[in-house]
């Protein structure tokens, strides 16, 4: 009977979308060797050249009579030390080490089982025991490294606060792979995995809440990237025909060394070696796209399309093609592949972000005749959440948070009924986060939306509820209850027996609506209080009737208090949604900005218009409207078929040094870019009844009406993006623009 040892490299697939990290999915390599303990058995190697392409081959050892005929690498596999087998037959080895190797085989198989079940600590312990009993066995070290790498991937996927633990695992994995290369210096896979581990260890997180398509991490040092490159170059010299090595080198060049040209050549080489690899073509297109040459546009679309043809069941391929179309301004063509990606993977937040972005861009660019009908006269919300703060409940492994709620009377055959809408967030453990830290729906919420177990209970009984998603940031629970009896608050109970969730919320009569209101993002230091005060005075002068100020740590009470006392502001304390995010980066406190925007629009349901503007952004009007209440006048005369007013963003990154000590921001920051930001930083003013959800820079869908994109010379947003930190960025192309200073004489 032949005893066989299996050494399995089980990698967690790295599911990556181009707009998140700038590279496509790395291939998963499954490597399994069966080691015969008798010379008449065969050595079977199973090697997957990529995720979808497998090659099998046998190395027949039946004719081997002398261990001298074994290669150095094979000898290390088959014997615990080289010295024990310098000549002679295999019989002494067979007798002396059979039991030890059988025990190692059993331990290794046990480790493989634990790894397959994602029981990483148990798998690592098994592999370490094999390494201790057979210190010259390189694949024992190799397997430890793979298990550490898999644990790191799992930690990275589960929660952002585990990143540094994951990085430590990558470092430990690199040490194991390095030990394997020392034991078997001719094994290209060992060097490839060493290079990949070093590359992962060299990445550190960044937070860019403005740029949802930005990278999640950046190289810690060029030196670290060069160490990874050196290992991959050795792998390439040992295996010049390895598609995996070419892909790994391309990923390193693209993501860390910022060399899209050389990366593209590596990907071309990988595609030539493995023409059925969709990953090679997708990464090649990504590298060409990042090179920035417009001449590559057609080639980029061709390679992304070819990657999709090779694997029509890959949601990443659909998303990659769509993102390339978006980058070329073809948002209408991007919609179909994005919808294909969502059919395959409805829980991918990046795809939802891309789809919402393309829908908004396509709608704004569509002909006027196709942009919808005017909104009906608003009925208004009769109730809303009694206090502007969120409620939450935790049951089993789920957390339900309610941010806002409204109830509106609707006529029916049985008399008036109440249409209840609840803005909420349901997560499993852990919470998901988007690039830059935006809060996301965990997969539990997607499953919940398709379930039928959600219910609402009012004074007249229990009714089923509908869960509507606008991923990736929030959901609405909708139900229709019987008429409210009495004059007290409206009680609504959210129930889900399947999850064990039960949460009661209280709705109070909503106030009379305002003509124009403005919602802030969650505010926190280091935002200077004088800047916020100037921003409030400026927009009061333009005709804003009410402000909804969301304050992270109650840091701006003194600034907002006079407006609150006069009925001109609502001050909402909005604590950190996930406190652990506070320690990642000061910018990560913006991670729930989209949740705040949707909650605010719901709270302002009775208002005629709602704008979402940050405190470093000032609405700028053309000369004919530069007078007090100018913005209110523009909106009051807006056509009824317009439901979204889109304002371009003009960056003012620098101040004039001579005026750097002036008290007013408007008189200090007078240097701007020559042109507005074309797409991605717009701000919008909407009719609340036309939308359910709102993003930071756009509305994904309108129930009624159309979008009006305003020419920047008529009305825009001036963005003083360095004013919060008191910075004065050098801008060689900037021009001086003092047009906004007209407002100073009208501000208190």
URVENQUI-V414430 format. One record per helix or strand of 2 or more residues. SS is the DSSP state (h for helix, s for strand). FROM is the first residue (numbers start at 0). TO is the last residue. Records with the same first field share a line. If there is no record, write none. Layout:
BEGIN
SS->FROM-TO ; FROM-TO
END
This chain:
BEGIN
s->3-8 ; 30-35 ; 41-47 ; 53-59 ; 202-204 ; 216-218 ; 382-384 ; 390-394 ; 397-409 ; 416-426 ; 431-432 ; 438-439 ; 453-457 ; 460-463 ; 465-469 ; 473-480 ; 489-495 ; 500-508 ; 515-522 ; 545-550 ; 568-572 ; 608-611 ; 616-620 ; 641-646 ; 648-650 ; 670-671 ; 682-685 ; 705-708 ; 714-718 ; 734-735
h->17-20 ; 66-68 ; 71-77 ; 82-84 ; 90-115 ; 119-132 ; 137-157 ; 159-182 ; 187-200 ; 221-237 ; 242-254 ; 259-272 ; 277-289 ; 293-309 ; 314-326 ; 330-343 ; 348-364 ; 367-369 ; 434-436 ; 442-448 ; 528-541 ; 556-564 ; 578-582 ; 585-589 ; 592-602 ; 622-624 ; 629-635 ; 656-658 ; 664-667 ; 687-689 ; 738-745
END
